[in-house]
Amino acid sequence: MNKIVIITGASRGIGAATALTLASQGYKVCVNYRINKSAANQVVDTIIQQGGQAFAHQADVSQEHEVSELFLAVDRQFGCITHLVNNVGILFPQSKLIDMDAKRINKILTTNVTSYFLCCKEAIKRMQAGSAIVNVSSGAARSGSANEYIDYAASKGAVETLTKGLSIELAAQGIRVNCVRPGFIHTDIHRDGGEPNRVARLTPHIPMQRGGTAEEVAKAIAWLLSADASYTTGTFVDVTGGK
C-alpha cells in the first residue's frame, strides 16, 4: 500500500513526533497546522532532509470547508489518503466548571470533537480496506480532570465514543479505527493550561515515576496504524505510565 497520512495539529508535540515517526516508516505525510507555519515547515524540512516526503497545509479543522480543502490538497499532492491521525486539541487555563462560560466550552468542543468528526468523514470517503484511523484522546477522559480541565476531559470522552462507534461502522469495510490515551506527556499543551511544569508536579503520583515523551506516544500511534495491528479495531491504548 502507498501509505499517505494526514496528521492534524502536527506542528508541535505529539503531532510533530508522529509526523517524524511515520515519515521514517515510509508514509507520505501531510503536516496540518492552524497558526504556526514556521514550526510546521520545520517538521516538513526535517522529514525531507531525512529522505521522506511531506508538505504542510494550513487549515482550521473545526471548519468544514477548510477540512474539505485540506483533503483536496492531499489528493493533489499525494493521492487519496490511506491513514489519518486526529491529533489536534486545545485546552484553556485550569478552572472549575462553575467559572467556565459557553464561549470556552464551545471552543473546546468544536476544536477537540467536531474536527475529529469532520476529518473522519472526509477520510472514509477516500479510504479502502487496509486503511486506518487513530484518534488521540487523553487520560483525562478517564479521570475527568476535576478542578482543572473538565471541559477538555469531556471532549476527549466524546472522542472515545466516536472511536468505538465508527470502528463498528467501518469494520466490515476493512477500515480500522483506534484510539490512544496519552497522559503526563512532556509537551507545550501544559503551558497553554497555565502550568508548564504540571508533569513534574504530578510525577510522584505516576506509577512509573516519570512523565512520558511525545515520541513514546507516536510509536503507539504508529503501531495502531500499521499492518501489525491488522486485527485491532475499536481499541484504546493507554500511554500514561501506568496511571
Helices and strands as residue ranges (DSSP letters): E 4-7, H 13-24, E 28-33, H 37-49, E 53-58, H 64-77, E 83-86, G 97-99, H 102-109, I 110-114, H 115-126, E 132-136, H 140-143, H 150-170, G 171-173, E 176-182, H 189-192, H 198-202, G 203-205, H 214-225, G 227-229, E 236-239
